[in-house]
């Protein structure tokens, strides 16, 4: 199972880690912690040294109820960081977390390698055509509505069957546009309550039916810290547990704030399978 990133074939038969780099003041865990180009460079360098294959850069907070910002503000936030990262780390594989086609296009032109779209094209009808023209890998996430209203859109007849049906339609649409490399993200925390998140994780292996790499993004999310009645700052151990479960159920990419610990999960689970 391979994806093509800037001419490099990335082998996902061994799971990979994607480090999170938020260029936002209001993300649920690390928003506002890093403010300057040097802050972002140093953190990216740390994650790369710890074993991240990908760095996921986002400039639009998608936490529940997040403030909507304009395309111009998102571009102004993200482009200088993309340009700086590519300039300082020429081999870096940047994923850009955006649902806007113009942000995707400008970021890829600046040197990013893939697009991570929380809406799978639902919030910008030009996104799939843009990704197809750019010929980059595309991460399709399951979500209903928008970050502003998604928490109220969590009624399902059968959660996992609904997620599978959603992806089957989105994969068909992406293939019709000519997108070659697809990754699916079940969208933990997006239009799902805590019980539904655990149900989805418990049945995550069923997404293997799609015959595509599965990305699991559970890092420090509310299903962990609300279970323990703590905070995102105290959710690293829980994240490690759920990342391990994700790998055992077939996830090929872990999207995380804490790269070192996720890389250790991959290595230990790999020892079980050898």
Order of alpha helices (4+ residues) and beta strands (2+ residues): beta-beta-beta-alpha-beta-alpha-beta-alpha-beta-alpha-beta-alpha-beta-alpha-beta-alpha-alpha-beta-alpha
